[in-house]
Amino acid sequence: MKNFLSAVFMVSLLLKSCSKKETSGFAADQDMKIHYDTAAVDSFSAGATSIDIVRKIRMSSQKYQDSIKQAEKLQKKEQKLKEELEKENKKKLEEERKKTEAEKKQKTADSPPTNGAKT
């Protein structure tokens, strides 16, 4: 019986010491994700590269430069199309004005002149 009680006591002591302990305060603050301003060079490297340097590298890459040039070309094309449309619209408006003026002149020429005298 003594052995049984001592064995139960030892097991309960072992379970109590091995149980997960919850700490409050400092440990809870570390659970938040920390944002660093560096990016690892590769998974085997101990060093890191600054985010600003990585951005500069990406900006200087040929693919990035090509995309910028392509965007500029698209903007120029759009601007040219808009200018052409404006020119066409101005021409149409001018033609319509001329037609309306010509119609007014024909109407005035077709209608007999009216005198102020009554018969």
N, CA and C of each residue as an Amber inpcrd file, in Angstrom:
protein
   357
   0.8080000  -1.1680000   0.0000000   0.0000000   0.0000000   0.0000000
   0.8700000   1.2560000   0.0000000   1.9800000   1.2030000   0.7570000
   2.8920000   2.3400000   0.7750000   3.4740000   2.5780000  -0.6090000
   3.8340000   1.5070000  -1.2700000   4.4090000   1.6320000  -2.6180000
   3.3980000   2.2050000  -3.6080000   2.1370000   1.7620000  -3.4420000
   1.0940000   2.2390000  -4.3370000   0.8500000   3.7330000  -4.1540000
   0.7910000   4.1990000  -2.9130000   0.5760000   5.6220000  -2.6420000
   1.7670000   6.4560000  -3.1110000   2.9500000   5.9650000  -2.8990000
   4.1270000   6.7090000  -3.3560000   4.1870000   6.7480000  -4.8840000
   3.7620000   5.6580000  -5.5480000   3.7430000   5.6330000  -7.0080000
   2.7110000   6.6220000  -7.5440000   1.5370000   6.6930000  -6.9290000
   0.4950000   7.6480000  -7.3460000   0.9930000   9.0650000  -7.1260000
   1.6280000   9.3050000  -6.0020000   2.1680000  10.6370000  -5.7060000
   3.2290000  11.0270000  -6.7400000   4.1030000  10.1300000  -7.0960000
   5.1630000  10.4100000  -8.0770000   4.5660000  10.6810000  -9.4670000
   3.5840000   9.8870000  -9.8720000   2.9480000  10.0780000 -11.1810000
   2.2350000  11.4190000 -11.2280000   1.4980000  11.7600000 -10.1600000
   0.7870000  13.0460000 -10.1410000   1.7770000  14.2060000 -10.1410000
   2.8780000  14.0670000  -9.4310000   3.9180000  15.1030000  -9.4240000
   4.5400000  15.2460000 -10.8140000   4.7660000  14.1320000 -11.4900000
   5.3290000  14.1390000 -12.8440000   4.3600000  14.7930000 -13.8330000
   3.0870000  14.4520000 -13.7490000   2.0870000  15.0460000 -14.6360000
   1.9530000  16.5480000 -14.3990000   2.0010000  16.9640000 -13.1720000
   1.8810000  18.3790000 -12.8360000   3.0790000  19.1590000 -13.3670000
   4.2560000  18.6040000 -13.2360000   5.4600000  19.3160000 -13.6900000
   5.5660000  19.3430000 -15.2210000   5.0140000  18.3480000 -15.9030000
   5.1050000  18.2820000 -17.3570000   3.9280000  18.9450000 -18.0620000
   2.9430000  19.4130000 -17.3120000   1.7830000  20.0280000 -17.9450000
   2.1750000  21.3760000 -18.5480000   1.3950000  21.8020000 -19.5530000
   1.6770000  23.0550000 -20.2570000   1.3270000  24.2250000 -19.3330000
   2.2750000  25.1220000 -19.1970000   2.0710000  26.2740000 -18.3340000
   1.7400000  27.4830000 -19.1990000   0.7100000  28.2080000 -18.8370000
   0.3290000  29.4130000 -19.5540000   0.9090000  30.6150000 -18.8310000
   1.6040000  31.4260000 -19.6060000   2.1510000  32.6350000 -19.0100000
   1.4140000  33.8180000 -19.6000000   1.2290000  34.8060000 -18.8380000
   0.5500000  36.0000000 -19.3250000   1.5550000  37.1370000 -19.3930000
   1.2340000  38.1310000 -20.1830000   2.1050000  39.2970000 -20.2640000
   3.0640000  39.2150000 -21.4230000   4.3410000  39.0190000 -21.1570000
   5.3960000  39.1010000 -22.1620000   5.2380000  38.0690000 -23.2620000
   4.9020000  36.8390000 -22.9290000   4.7750000  35.7740000 -23.9260000
   3.6060000  36.0450000 -24.8630000   2.5330000  36.6120000 -24.3650000
   1.3780000  36.9200000 -25.2040000   1.7180000  38.0140000 -26.2100000
   2.5790000  38.9430000 -25.8520000   2.9820000  40.0140000 -26.7590000
   3.8490000  39.4880000 -27.9020000   4.5850000  38.4210000 -27.6800000
   5.4610000  37.8840000 -28.7160000   4.6980000  37.1210000 -29.7890000
   3.4270000  36.7860000 -29.5410000   2.6410000  36.0660000 -30.5290000
   2.3190000  36.9290000 -31.7410000   2.3750000  38.2360000 -31.5870000
   2.0950000  39.1210000 -32.7100000   3.1910000  38.9830000 -33.7530000
   2.7910000  39.1160000 -35.0180000   3.7580000  39.0050000 -36.1030000
   4.5670000  40.2990000 -36.1700000   5.8580000  40.1530000 -36.1820000
   6.7560000  41.2980000 -36.2160000   7.1140000  41.5860000 -37.6690000
   6.9910000  42.8450000 -38.0850000   7.2770000  43.2420000 -39.4630000
   8.6860000  43.8270000 -39.5300000   9.5270000  43.2070000 -40.3390000
  10.8890000  43.6690000 -40.5090000  11.0210000  44.4270000 -41.8190000
  11.9750000  45.3270000 -41.9000000  12.1840000  46.0810000 -43.1380000
  13.3130000  45.4900000 -43.9740000  13.6150000  44.2160000 -43.7650000
  14.6480000  43.5450000 -44.5430000  14.0730000  42.2670000 -45.1290000
  14.6710000  41.8030000 -46.2000000  14.2730000  40.5440000 -46.8250000
  15.5060000  39.6530000 -46.9020000  15.3360000  38.3840000 -46.6080000
  16.4660000  37.4580000 -46.6330000  16.9780000  37.2980000 -48.0570000
  18.2860000  37.1980000 -48.1930000  18.8880000  37.0250000 -49.5070000
  18.4960000  35.6600000 -50.0570000  18.7210000  34.6210000 -49.3100000
  18.2400000  33.2930000 -49.6450000  18.1040000  32.5040000 -48.3480000
  17.6030000  31.2910000 -48.4360000  17.3060000  30.5420000 -47.2230000
  18.5640000  30.0860000 -46.4870000  19.7320000  30.1050000 -47.1530000
  20.9590000  29.6510000 -46.5050000  21.8330000  30.8070000 -46.0540000
  21.4160000  32.0140000 -46.3270000  22.2410000  33.1660000 -46.0100000
  21.9430000  33.6980000 -44.6220000  22.9680000  34.2050000 -43.9850000
  22.7760000  34.8110000 -42.6750000  22.4500000  36.2850000 -42.8280000
  22.7760000  36.8840000 -43.9540000  22.5480000  38.3040000 -44.1690000
  21.1810000  38.5760000 -44.7470000  20.8570000  39.8400000 -44.8240000
  19.5830000  40.2460000 -45.3980000  19.7940000  41.5040000 -46.2200000
  18.8980000  41.7460000 -47.1560000  18.9760000  42.9160000 -48.0190000
  17.8380000  43.8510000 -47.6620000  18.1210000  45.1240000 -47.6350000
  17.1140000  46.1100000 -47.3040000  16.0120000  46.1100000 -48.3570000
  14.7840000  46.3980000 -47.9360000  13.6450000  46.4450000 -48.8470000
  13.8620000  47.5180000 -49.9090000  14.4770000  48.6370000 -49.5300000
  14.7420000  49.7060000 -50.4940000  15.6780000  49.2280000 -51.6080000
  16.6790000  48.4670000 -51.2410000  17.6270000  47.9610000 -52.2330000
  16.9440000  46.9550000 -53.1480000  16.0900000  46.1090000 -52.5860000
  15.3560000  45.1380000 -53.3980000  14.4630000  45.8740000 -54.3880000
  13.7950000  46.9520000 -53.9440000  12.9460000  47.7390000 -54.8300000
  13.7620000  48.3600000 -55.9580000  14.9440000  48.8610000 -55.6500000
  15.8020000  49.4550000 -56.6730000  16.2450000  48.4070000 -57.6910000
  16.5420000  47.2190000 -57.2070000  16.9530000  46.1350000 -58.1070000
  15.8110000  45.7850000 -59.0480000  14.6040000  45.6810000 -58.4990000
  13.4540000  45.3530000 -59.3380000  13.1850000  46.4560000 -60.3500000
  13.3280000  47.6990000 -59.9250000  13.0550000  48.8210000 -60.8180000
  14.0810000  48.8960000 -61.9370000  15.2890000  48.4710000 -61.6710000
  16.3290000  48.5510000 -62.6870000  16.3350000  47.3340000 -63.6190000
  15.5120000  46.3710000 -63.3270000  15.4950000  45.1770000 -64.1670000
  14.9580000  45.5120000 -65.5540000  15.3600000  44.7460000 -66.5230000
  14.9830000  44.9880000 -67.9110000  13.4740000  44.8360000 -68.1110000
  12.8810000  43.8750000 -67.4520000  11.4460000  43.6380000 -67.5910000
  10.6600000  44.8570000 -67.1150000  11.0700000  45.4280000 -66.0140000
  10.3930000  46.6120000 -65.4810000  10.5390000  47.7840000 -66.4440000
  11.7370000  47.9720000 -66.9660000  11.9700000  49.0760000 -67.9020000
  11.1360000  48.8910000 -69.1730000  11.0350000  47.6530000 -69.6460000
  10.2270000  47.3810000 -70.8270000   8.7500000  47.6890000 -70.5750000
   8.2730000  47.3340000 -69.3910000   6.8650000  47.6000000 -69.0830000
   6.5960000  49.0990000 -69.0120000   7.5510000  49.8680000 -68.5250000
   7.3910000  51.3280000 -68.4760000   7.3270000  51.8910000 -69.8940000
   8.2130000  51.4260000 -70.7650000   8.2110000  51.8950000 -72.1530000
   6.9040000  51.5440000 -72.8470000   6.4080000  50.3560000 -72.6090000
   5.1630000  49.9300000 -73.2220000   3.9970000  50.7930000 -72.7340000
   3.9780000  51.1070000 -71.4590000   2.9200000  51.9550000 -70.9140000
   2.9800000  53.3510000 -71.5360000   4.1800000  53.8810000 -71.7330000
   4.3270000  55.1920000 -72.3630000   3.8200000  55.1540000 -73.8060000
   4.1170000  54.0780000 -74.5320000   3.6370000  53.9560000 -75.9080000
   2.1210000  53.9370000 -75.9520000   1.5080000  53.1920000 -75.0340000
   0.0510000  53.1270000 -74.9870000  -0.5570000  54.4970000 -74.7060000
   0.0660000  55.2560000 -73.8150000  -0.4270000  56.5920000 -73.5060000
  -0.3240000  57.5030000 -74.7160000   0.7720000  57.4130000 -75.4580000
   0.9400000  58.2300000 -76.6590000  -0.1010000  57.8740000 -77.7070000
  -0.3610000  56.5760000 -77.8820000  -1.3710000  56.1470000 -78.8500000
  -2.7470000  56.6880000 -78.4730000  -3.0800000  56.5800000 -77.1990000
  -4.3720000  57.0760000 -76.7350000  -4.4880000  58.5770000 -76.9670000
  -3.4180000  59.2960000 -76.7110000  -3.4280000  60.7360000 -76.9060000
  -3.6090000  61.0830000 -78.3870000  -2.9360000  60.3640000 -79.2710000
  -3.0770000  60.5940000 -80.7070000  -4.5050000  60.3200000 -81.1620000
  -5.0870000  59.2220000 -80.6790000  -6.4640000  58.8950000 -81.0380000
  -7.4330000  59.9850000 -80.5820000  -7.2180000  60.4930000 -79.3860000
  -8.0820000  61.5580000 -78.8770000  -7.9580000  62.8080000 -79.7390000
  -6.7350000  63.1510000 -80.1240000  -6.5260000  64.3240000 -80.9650000
  -7.2050000  64.1570000 -82.3160000  -7.0890000  62.9670000 -82.9030000
  -7.7290000  62.6980000 -84.1870000  -9.2510000  62.7960000 -84.0710000
  -9.8000000  62.2550000 -83.0040000 -11.2440000  62.3360000 -82.8040000
 -11.6970000  63.7910000 -82.6630000 -10.9180000  64.5780000 -81.9330000
 -11.2570000  65.9950000 -81.7650000 -11.2250000  66.7130000 -83.1080000
 -10.2250000  66.4210000 -83.9290000 -10.1300000  67.0440000 -85.2470000
 -11.3340000  66.6690000 -86.1090000 -11.6890000  65.3760000 -86.1010000
 -12.8330000  64.9200000 -86.8870000 -14.1120000  65.5890000 -86.4170000
 -14.2790000  65.6930000 -85.1090000 -15.4710000  66.3320000 -84.5700000
 -15.5370000  67.8020000 -84.9750000 -14.4020000  68.4880000 -84.9540000
 -14.3640000  69.8910000 -85.3640000 -14.7280000  70.0300000 -86.8340000
 -14.2120000  69.1190000 -87.6690000 -14.5340000  69.1530000 -89.0990000
 -16.0220000  68.9370000 -89.3170000 -16.6090000  67.9750000 -88.6100000
 -18.0380000  67.6920000 -88.7520000 -18.8660000  68.8940000 -88.3300000
 -18.4910000  69.5030000 -87.2210000 -19.2290000  70.6810000 -86.7500000
 -19.1350000  71.8170000 -87.7640000 -17.9620000  71.9960000 -88.3160000
 -17.7610000  73.0500000 -89.3140000 -18.6050000  72.7760000 -90.5600000
 -18.6430000  71.5350000 -91.0210000 -19.4540000  71.1710000 -92.1710000
 -20.9380000  71.3900000 -91.8950000 -21.3850000  71.0240000 -90.7080000
 -22.7890000  71.2190000 -90.3440000 -23.1320000  72.7090000 -90.3230000
 -22.2330000  73.5220000 -89.7970000 -22.4580000  74.9710000 -89.7780000
 -22.5830000  75.5130000 -91.1960000 -21.7010000  75.0470000 -92.0580000
 -21.7390000  75.5020000 -93.4470000 -23.0490000  75.0870000 -94.1110000
 -23.5040000  73.8680000 -93.8430000 -24.7510000  73.3910000 -94.4270000
 -25.9310000  74.2200000 -93.9310000 -25.9620000  74.4730000 -92.6500000
 -27.0770000  75.2550000 -92.1110000 -27.0590000  76.6770000 -92.6470000
 -25.8750000  77.2550000 -92.7870000 -25.7790000  78.6020000 -93.3510000
 -26.2220000  78.6030000 -94.8070000 -25.8330000  77.5560000 -95.5510000
 -26.2300000  77.4590000 -96.9570000 -27.7470000  77.3000000 -97.0650000
 -28.3340000  76.5040000 -96.1930000 -29.7840000  76.3130000 -96.2040000
 -30.4980000  77.6190000 -95.8880000 -29.9790000  78.3740000 -94.9430000
 -30.5870000  79.6610000 -94.5870000 -30.5130000  80.6160000 -95.7700000
 -29.3890000  80.6390000 -96.4580000 -29.2330000  81.5160000 -97.6130000
 -30.1940000  81.1200000 -98.7200000 -30.3780000  79.7840000 -98.9370000
 -31.3000000  79.3180000 -99.9700000 -32.7300000  79.7020000 -99.6170000
 -33.0880000  79.5590000 -98.3710000 -34.4430000  79.8970000 -97.9450000
 -34.7090000  81.3860000 -98.1510000 -33.7290000  82.1950000 -97.8080000
 -33.9230000  83.6340000 -97.9880000 -33.9330000  83.9980000 -99.4530000
 -33.1770000  83.2810000-100.2660000 -33.1470000  83.5630000-101.6930000
 -34.4170000  83.0490000-102.3640000 -34.9710000  81.9220000-101.9330000
 -36.1720000  81.3450000-102.5170000 -37.4290000  82.1380000-102.1700000
 -37.4750000  82.6590000-101.0230000 -38.6900000  83.3820000-100.6230000
 -38.7220000  84.7410000-101.2960000 -39.8960000  85.1390000-101.8010000
 -39.9870000  86.4390000-102.4880000 -39.8280000  87.5660000-101.4940000
 -39.2600000  88.6230000-101.9280000 -39.1080000  89.7580000-101.0290000
 -40.4780000  90.3490000-100.7310000 -40.7190000  90.6900000 -99.5470000
 -41.9990000  91.2670000 -99.1610000 -41.8490000  92.7730000 -99.0330000
 -42.7720000  93.4660000 -99.6560000 -42.7740000  94.9220000 -99.5290000
 -43.7680000  95.3120000 -98.4580000 -43.6070000  96.4590000 -97.9960000
 -44.4900000  96.9450000 -96.9470000 -45.8390000  97.4150000 -97.5030000
 -46.0340000  97.4450000 -98.8300000 -47.2720000  97.9710000 -99.4290000
 -48.3230000  96.8940000 -99.4970000 -49.5600000  97.3130000 -99.1900000
 -50.6810000  96.3680000 -99.2660000 -51.5160000  96.7040000-100.4830000
 -52.1200000  95.7310000-101.0460000 -52.9860000  95.9850000-102.2050000
 -54.4280000  95.8180000-101.8980000
